[in-house]
Amino acid sequence: MVEAFAVASGKGGTGKTTTTVALGMALAEEYDVTVVDADTGMANLLFHTGLTDADATLHDLLVADGADRGDVSVEDAVYERFGMSVVPCGTSLAAFEAADPDRLRAVVADLAADTDVLLLDSPAALGSKSAVLPVVLADRAVVVLQPTIPALSDGLKVQEYAHSYGTDTAGVVFNKVHDPGGAAGVTEKAERYFDGPTLATVPDADAARSARRAGEPLLAHAPDSEAARAYREAAAALDVRPGESDDVADRFRSAVVPDSP
């Protein structure tokens, strides 16, 4: 079985990568999980998982046809961390410019053959082909928002775009919540406008910032924190739907990729 989720947001700074890794760790208690940093322009996953010294990254796998990849295979860019398989992306501007986003289809197809859950940490905005591709490839999207009306509007744009390419909404995670009571009005609106449920309301937490500085996922760094508990609740509410690995891989390889959002 395999299902691919794009963890997406309408803007940066929502804690999207923290959410991706936290969901991955929680889901890994039951499933084989592979987390991919598909934000090829603003990679962060390597900082959250202690992989800043990774020899091979997703950038190496996305080098355009005809260029020298140095014989790097998909397996070379997969690292076992915190109970998950992690595919980080590099931070080099030159590597980003050399990357061909179309190749992400083949990489994700290869990864789908050997996992239960794929989590694609997606770019924050929808301004380019590389940014929208993870949402297009995914079965469903988890939308990460802060509890404000403008953020809600940004998230609805992500949902609208995802739906236009057949990607459903798995649910919404409200993150960095300072005042749960004050956020209630926004979360109620989300229940009306988003197709998926509110998976969790995650409080703003010093533990998350401390985990980032330590180069560890929140669930490893502060497993008993309120934020960690909220992410585990989100993972429990995420109904993983089985699919045949071969069918999913074929769909990734044949996906129609938009030239622009």
Helices and strands as residue ranges (DSSP letters): E 3-8, H 16-27, E 33-37, H 45-48, H 58-61, G 74-77, E 79-81, E 84-87, H 93-98, G 101-103, H 104-112, E 117-121, H 129-137, E 140-145, H 149-164, E 168-177, H 180-193, E 198-203, H 206-214, H 218-221, H 226-237, H 245-253
